Amino acid sequence: YEPKGETEQNLGLMRQIDEQFLETPFFGVRQMTWHLRNDGHLVNEKRIRRLMRLMGLMPIYQKPNTSRPAKGHKT
């Protein structure tokens, strides 16, 4: 068994995902799918998630700061 490579259509999508990700690194799968659909591509979230994972793209987002106590829990 030899796996097939990516199709030309997927390579074009990967190029567009990479260009958009450089402009907006906070775009995750949902926003990237929305952006590509607005450009006229017929794509779903599963496909974009697979391609972004293949490219190693992880969006930048604020993580919870668990080191600070909540205001309601004064010691």
C-alpha positions as CSV (number, residue, x, y, z in Angstrom):
1,Y,0.0,0.0,0.0
2,E,1.3,3.4,-1.0
3,P,-0.6,6.5,0.2
4,K,-1.6,8.9,-2.5
5,G,-0.3,12.5,-2.2
6,E,-2.5,15.5,-1.8
7,T,-4.5,16.6,-4.8
8,E,-3.9,19.8,-6.7
9,Q,-7.0,21.3,-5.2
10,N,-5.8,20.5,-1.7
11,L,-2.4,22.0,-2.4
12,G,-4.1,25.2,-3.6
13,L,-6.2,25.3,-0.4
14,M,-3.1,24.7,1.7
15,R,-1.4,27.7,-0.1
16,Q,-4.4,29.9,0.6
17,I,-4.6,28.7,4.3
18,D,-0.9,29.5,4.7
19,E,-1.3,33.0,3.2
20,Q,-4.3,33.8,5.4
21,F,-2.7,32.3,8.5
22,L,0.3,34.7,8.1
23,E,-2.1,37.6,8.1
24,T,-4.4,36.4,10.8
25,P,-2.6,33.8,13.1
26,F,-5.6,33.8,15.4
27,F,-7.9,32.1,12.8
28,G,-8.8,28.6,13.9
29,V,-10.6,26.0,11.8
30,R,-14.0,27.6,12.0
31,Q,-12.9,31.1,10.9
32,M,-10.6,29.7,8.3
33,T,-13.4,27.6,6.9
34,W,-15.7,30.7,6.9
35,H,-13.0,32.7,5.1
36,L,-12.5,30.1,2.4
37,R,-16.2,29.7,1.8
38,N,-16.5,33.5,1.3
39,D,-13.8,33.2,-1.3
40,G,-16.0,30.7,-3.2
41,H,-14.5,27.3,-2.1
42,L,-16.7,24.4,-1.2
43,V,-15.0,23.1,1.9
44,N,-16.0,21.7,5.3
45,E,-14.4,22.0,8.7
46,K,-13.1,18.4,8.7
47,R,-11.1,19.1,5.6
48,I,-9.7,22.4,6.8
49,R,-8.9,20.8,10.2
50,R,-7.0,17.9,8.5
51,L,-5.0,20.3,6.3
52,M,-4.2,22.7,9.1
53,R,-3.0,19.7,11.3
54,L,-0.9,18.4,8.3
55,M,0.7,21.9,8.0
56,G,1.3,22.1,11.7
57,L,-0.8,25.3,12.1
58,M,-2.1,26.1,15.6
59,P,-3.9,29.4,16.2
60,I,-2.8,31.9,18.8
61,Y,-5.3,32.4,21.6
62,Q,-5.3,33.6,25.2
63,K,-5.0,30.7,27.6
64,P,-6.5,30.8,31.1
65,N,-4.2,32.3,33.9
66,T,-4.6,29.8,36.7
67,S,-1.8,31.3,38.8
68,R,-4.0,34.2,40.0
69,P,-6.8,33.5,42.5
70,A,-10.3,34.6,41.6
71,K,-11.6,37.8,43.3
72,G,-14.3,35.9,45.1
73,H,-11.9,33.6,46.8
74,K,-10.0,35.9,49.2
75,T,-7.7,34.2,51.6
